Amino acid sequence: MRILYTLTTCPTCMQLKLDLKKKDVEYEERQVDKNQAWLDEALAYADTVPIMIEDETVTVGFNGSMG
């Protein structure tokens, strides 16, 4: 399962979520501005969003296309 750390006001996060939806990619979204524990988790990886965790792979940011 993929975990996606996002911010509700982040346009890049919104683009990534749309891209994942188009590709039928399942993920668990964790909005860091709504939950302090999720923010703390995300900050262990990076200080910017989006952050995607899949298995042992951490991807920070989004360049406009997945896969």
Secondary structure, 3 states (H helix, E strand, C coil): CEEEEECCCCHHHHHHHHHHHHCCCCEEEEECCCCHHHHHHHHCCCCCCCEEEECCEEEECCCCCCC
